Every structure is written in structure tokens, then in C-alpha cells.
């Protein structure tokens, strides 16, 4: 039952954030603003917390399913998947700062948690594709997400140093999240192929 619940959690985690995108059209730019900025929309803090915590729990369930199907529980891939899941929970508890305001303690924790999770999941997927499954989907999503994660990190330069380029944080982050969701679903499919029975 762990894997089906994890997949349901993955799907369910998408609903609140998709809703926020729809209701905030014209208020926030999907190109400039990050997903975390939706906490400043009505009910955004609650809905984003539901998304992040659902995704965190679903990812933890997926990790358990992968371990039950043979992924080494003490291996690097498992630790990285755990870091991804923990990073989501931490980012939900410590919200970001409003755009243009000084970085608070909460904003700094949020930022570093995001950096950890966006680095951890692509690396975990790549390791899983090398040692656990022959799935080309896992490998391709991992590589694409890794490249996009670097692009997202580099796009912060335009925020830190105004005038150094267009602010494309939101665009890169949304592409990254799409790839990370693809990777999580590919990992779930890999677990199915390995014959998860519980």
C-alpha cells in the first residue's frame, strides 16, 4: 500500500499549487516570481504548506517503497531522497521573504533548504539510474533536472545584482518542478517494475 499512497500524494500535492496559479493570474508573474511567493496570495500560505508537506510525505513513502524493492537504505541515493523530502518540510515551515525585502532568518533557512532539495533529488535519481534500475526515463529526468537546477541557481544573480540580466527565477523553477515531478513518477514506475508488493 505504500507506493499507491505515495503516488496519490504526488498527484494530490499538485492541486493546491495549480489552484494558486489560476487564482493569482495578473497578480504574480510565473516568469519572475518563484512558487514560494504564492504565500503572499490569499490563503497561499496554507495551500503552499499543503503542497509542500504532501509532496514531502509522498516522497518519503516513495523512498520507503524503493527501499522495500531493493534500494540500499543506507546508500547515498536513499540519503539524498531523504534530504529532498526533509528540505520540502523545512521550506514549508520557514517561509520566504517578500521580493525586495532584506533576508530574514526564515527567508535564509527557506533559501538553503531549497538549494539542498533542488540539488539532492536530481543526484538521487542519477544514482538510482546507475545502480538500481535501467530506466532511461529516470536517467533523463535526473540529468535534465540537474541542468535546470543549476540554471535556476544561476538565475538568482539577476536578483542579487539588479541590472545583470532578466529575472527568470519563476520560469526556471517551474520547469525544474515539472522535471522533478516527472522524476518522482519515473522512480515510482521503477519501483513497480522491481515488484513492490507492500
N, C-alpha and C positions, 0 to 999 in steps of 0.2 A: 504493500500500500504506500510505501514511502515515495516511490518515483511518481505514481499518478498524482499524489498530493502536491509534489514539487512542481509538476507541470501545470496543475491547476493554479498554484500560487504564482508561477511565472506569468500566466495569462491574466490572472486577477490583478497583478501589480501594474499592468498596463492601463487598466481602466481609469483610475483616478488621474493619472498624468495626461492621458489623452483628453479627458474632460477639461482639465485646466487649460490645455492648449486651445480648445474650442471656445471656452468662455472668455479667454483673455485676448482674443484677436483684436488688434488695434491698440492694445494696452502694453504688451511686451512683444519685442521682436524675436522671432525664432532664430534669427541670424546673429543678433548681438547679445541677447540675454541667455544666460545658462538656465537649465531646468531648475536649479536651486532658487532662482529669482522668483519662481512662482509662489514662494511663501508669502510674497507681498500682495498677492491677489486674494480676494475674499475667499475664506476657507482654504486657502492654499497651503498653510502650514499643516493643517490636519491631513489634507489629501496627499501632500507630498510625503508626510510621515507614513501614511498607509502604504503608499507605493514603495518607499524605501524599505520599510520593515517587512512587507510581504515579499519583496524581492530577496531580502536578506534571508528570511526563513525558508523560502523556496530554494535558494542556493545552498543553504545548509542541508536541506533534505536531499538535494541532488548530490551533494558531496557524500552523504551517508549511503545513498543508492550506489554511487560509483565505488565506494569502499567495499560494500557488500558484494559487488560484482567483480572484485579483484584488484582495484586500485590500491596500492600500498597506503595504509592510513597514516604512516609516519613519513611518507615520502614528500619531496618538495612540492609536487603538484597538489597534494592534499592540503599542505600548509598554505599554499598560495590561494587555493579556493577558499580556505578558511579566512584568510586575510581579506579577500574580496567581500565575503559575507559580513565580517566584522566591520569593515570600512563603511559599508552601507548603513549599518546600525549606528555607528558613531556619527556619520554625516547627518543622519536623521535627528539625532539628539542635540547636535551642535549646529544650528542654522548659519547660513552665510550672512554677510553684511550687505546692506543696500549698496547699489552701484555708486561709486564716487565717494563713499564714506571711509574713514580710517578703519584699518583692520582691527577688529576686537579679538579677544581670546577665543570666543566661539567661532568667529569667522576664520581664524588661523587654524583651529582644530578641524573645522569643516574642510578647509582647503587641503590640508595634509592628508586627511582621511580619503579625500577624493583622489589625490595623487597616488596613494597606496593602492586603492582599489582599482583604479584605471590601469595601473601597471601590473597588478597581481593576476587579474583574470586572463588577459592575453598570454602571459607567461605560463600560467597553469594550463591553459588549453594547448599551447605548443608542446609542453612536456607530456601531456596526456596523449597527444597525437604521435609522439615519438616512442612512448613506452607502453601504451595501454590499448590503443586502437589504431586501426589502419584507415580510419575515416578521413577522407580528403576534405570533407566539409569542416571538421574540427580544425584541421591544419589551416585551411584557407581563411576561416573566420578569425583564427588566432593571429595569423600574420597581418590580415587587413586591420583588425582591431589594434594590434600593436603599432602599426604605422600611423593610424588615425589618432591613437593616444598620444604619440609624440607630437603630431601636428596640433592637437588640442593644447598640450602643454606649451608649445612654442607660440601659440596664438595669444597667450597671456601677455606677451611682450607689448602688444598694441594697447593693453590696458595699463600696464605698469609704466610704459613710456609713451604717452599720448603723442600722436603725430608720426609714429613709426610704422603705421600701416592701418588697414581697415580692421575694425573689431569684428572678428568672425567666431568668437568663442561659442556662441549658441549653435552655429551651423556645424562646427567640428564636433561639439559634444553630442548633438542629436544623431549625427552619422555614427559616432562612436557607440552610443547607446544601442542603435539599431544593430550594429555588428556584434555587440556584447550579448544582446538577446538572441541573435542568431547562433552565437557560440554556445550559449546555455542550452538552447533547444537541440543543437547538434550533439552536445555532451549527453543530454537525456536520451537521444536516439542511440548513441554509442552504448550507453548502459543497457538499453533494451536489447541491443544485439548481443551483448555479453550475457544476457539471460538473467536479469534481476528478477527474483521471484518473490521478494518481500518488500 
